[in-house]
């Protein structure tokens, strides 16, 4: 169609093209025809303006409730970084505890009966396995902490009493330092694994 003839097109065809243009479906040629027609047709120009206003009202509306997850994401990243080194400490302590528990589990004694040696070795091995599980799955650290704290506290207290009363040499009880280090790392891992609460979602306006 020649460029001067589009102003003579039927208004209903132009208005259909205006609606298609609002939906992003008009071709460049159709847009050119629309511009030429509404320059000479007040009715179609008013229709185009009304369609534009309606489209703007439909596209700009209250936004849905979307929580701001930036703070929880950053907090989770910081917790992950903060709990990495306690996991490695737990791994080192647990493996060392297992190695030290092997002689007792095999019956080696230190002025005790074989049965007592087996029991002591079993307790040390159980604590080591618990620390290994916490290092592997940090979310389980909180459940292990009360047991590890009570066991380590009892062993350190009795070891100190035996050293003071002369029932055991200090060098022989030095391995309980590992227990204290393990419980400390377990406590730090428990604190770093506590999730933070997400903020309440905020409402606002958004443009589609």
N, C-alpha and C positions, 0 to 999 in steps of 0.2 A: 504494500500500500504506500503511495507517495506520502512524503512527510507532511504535506499540507492537508491531507484528507482525514487525519485521525480525529480532527475536531468535529467531523460530521458523523462519527460513529454513534450508535445508539447509546443513550445514557445508561441503560441497564447493563450493557456489555462493559462499559467503563467501570461501573460500580462493582460488577463482578470481579473485574481486574484489580480494583482497589482492595477488595476483600482478600483476594489472593496475595496481593503485595503485603498486606498486613500479616499474613501467615508465612511470609517469606517464600512464596511459590511463584511470584511473577518473574518473567524474564526481563532482561535489560530493555528489549524492544517494547514490551508491555508497559514498563515503567515510563519510558519515553512518551508513549502514547497517552498515558494517564496525565503526565505533566502538561502535555500540549492541550489536552481536552479541558482540564480544570482551569487552565489559564483563560478560557473563553466561556466556561459554563459555571455559573455561580452555584447552581444546585449540586452539581457533582463536587465542586470545591468544598461546599458545606458538608457533604456526605463524607468526603475524605477526612475533613477535620474531626468529625464525630467519631469515625472509625479509629483515628489516631488517639483520641482521648480515651475511648473505651479500652483500646489495647493497652494503654499506659496504666489505667486503673486496674486492669486484670493482672498485669505483670508486676506491679508494685503493691504488695500486700504484707500483712504482718508475718514475720518469719516464724517458723515452727520452733518449738523449744529445743535448742541444741546446746548441750552442756559444753562448757569450756574445759577441754581435756588437757590443755597445755601443762597446767601445774601438776596433775597426777602423772602425766607422762614423764615430765622432768624429774619428779620425785622418785618414780620407779627406776629411772636411769641412774639417779644418784644412789638409790638403795642397792642396785645391782653392783655398782662400782664399789660401794662401801663394804659389801659383804663378800667380795671376792677373796681378799687376803685372809679373813678369818677361816674361810673354807680351806685354803692351802695350809694354814696352821693346824686346823683340825685333822687334815689328811696326814700331815707329818707326825703329829702326836699319836694318832690312832695306829699308824703303821709301827711306830717305835714301841708303843704299848704292847702290840701283838708280839713283836720280837722278844720283848722282855718277859712276856707271860709264858712263852713256850717252855722254858726250863721248868717252871713250876707245874705246868700242865703235864710234863713228861715225868714228874716225880722228883725233881731236884729239890732238896730241902735246905732251909737255913735255920737250923736248930728247931725245926718243927717236924711233925709227922708227915708222912706222904699224903695222907688224907687232907690235912690242913693245907699243904702246899697246893694240892689239886683245887681246893676251894678258893684259895687266894688267887691262883692263876685263872680260875674260871671267872672271878669277879673282874679281874683286870682285862681279860679277853672280852667280856660282855661290854664293859665300858668302851673299849677300843672299837668294837663293832658298832656300838651306838654312835660314836663320834664319826665313824666312816659313813654311816647312813645320813647323819646330819650334814656332812660335807657334800654328799651326793645330792640330797634333797633338803635344802635349807628350810623349807616350810615345816619340817619335822623337828627342828631344833628346839622349839618351845616345849614340845612334849617331853623331850629328853632332859631338859635343863633341871627340873626338880630332882630327878633321880641322880643325875651326875653331880649336882651340887651336894646332895645329902651324902652320897658315897664318898666323894672326894673330901668333904668336910670331916667325915668320920675317920677316914684313913689318915688324913693329915693330923688330926687331933690325937689319935692313938699313937702315931709315929712320934710326934713331939713328946708325948708322955713317956714313951719307951726310951727315947734318947735321954731325956732328963733323968729318968730313974735308973739309967744304965742297963736296961734290958736289950737295947739294940744300938749299934753304932750309927753315927750320923751318916756316914758314907753309904751304908746299906739302905737307908730310907730316903736317899736323895732322889730316887726315881719318882717320888710323889710330887716333885716339882712339875713333872710332866702333866700330872693330873690337874694341878692348879692352872697351868697354861691352857690345857684343853677346855676346862670349864670357863675360863675367861674368854677364849675364842668362841665358845658355844653361846655365851651370854651376848657377846657383840653381834653374833650372827642372828640371834633371836631379835635383838633390837632393830637391826637393819631390815629384817623381814616383815616388820609390822606395817600393814598397808595404811595409807592415808585416805581420808574421806574426800570424795570428789566434790567440788563446789556445786551449788544449786544452779540449774540452767537459767539463762537470762533470755528475755524476749526482746525483740527489736524489729526493725524493718529491714527488708532485704529487697534487692532488685533482681528480678528473674533474668 
